Every structure is written in C-alpha cells, then in structure tokens.
Amino acid sequence: MKDTKDHIKKKQIEIILSKTNEERLDMGLSMMQAGYDLTRERMERENPEASKNKLSYLVFEELYGKEFSKEEKQKVKKHFLNK
C-alpha cells in the first residue's frame, strides 16, 4: 500500500531514525503486540465457542502458519489442543 506522500514518508523516517535503538525496539514490539491482539480478538469473534487453547492455536495458524511445514503445524496443534 502506498498512500503516504513522499515528503511525509521522509519525515516519518527522519523521526524514527532520531530515536534511540531502545525506543525503536519498543515501538516495534508495541506494534507486534497490537497486531497479535487484533488477530486474537478477531479469532474470538469468529470462533466464540473455542477454548483458550484452540484460540491460541488459531492465532498461531493465522500469524505463522505459512512458515511451518504440515508436520510442524501438526506438532504445534497437538501441543495446544492436548493441554
């Protein structure tokens, strides 16, 4: 998606680069947590009957499913659903 004007994007980069490494790490971690939270909330809405463990697996599948083989995903699923 490219909906930010170039001069605004340049200013955003300038602001980010003016921050310390710790501040940039905190920003990144905060954004990752927000993404996780939004995904979990959506899974809860779409699967109101699901247990906490099932929801955890659904979040895993949504966020990381394409990065694992079928065999690896089966192990993860077994881990979450056999708690």
PEVENWO-V87610 format. One record per backbone hydrogen bond with DSSP energy under -0.5 kcal/mol. NH is the residue of the N-H (numbers start at 1). CO is the residue of the C=O. Records with the same first field share a line. If there is no record, write none. Layout:
NH = CO + CO
This chain:
8 = 5
9 = 5
10 = 6
11 = 7
12 = 8
13 = 9
14 = 10
15 = 11
16 = 12
17 = 13
18 = 14
19 = 16
24 = 20
25 = 21
26 = 22
27 = 23
28 = 24
29 = 25
30 = 26
31 = 27
32 = 28
33 = 29
34 = 30
35 = 31
36 = 32
37 = 33
38 = 34
39 = 35
40 = 36
41 = 37
42 = 38
43 = 39
44 = 40
45 = 41
46 = 42
47 = 43
48 = 45
50 = 47
55 = 51
56 = 52
57 = 53
58 = 54
59 = 55
60 = 56
61 = 57
62 = 58
63 = 59
64 = 60
65 = 60 + 61
67 = 64
68 = 65
73 = 69
74 = 70
75 = 71
76 = 72
77 = 73
78 = 74
79 = 75
80 = 76
81 = 77
82 = 78
83 = 80
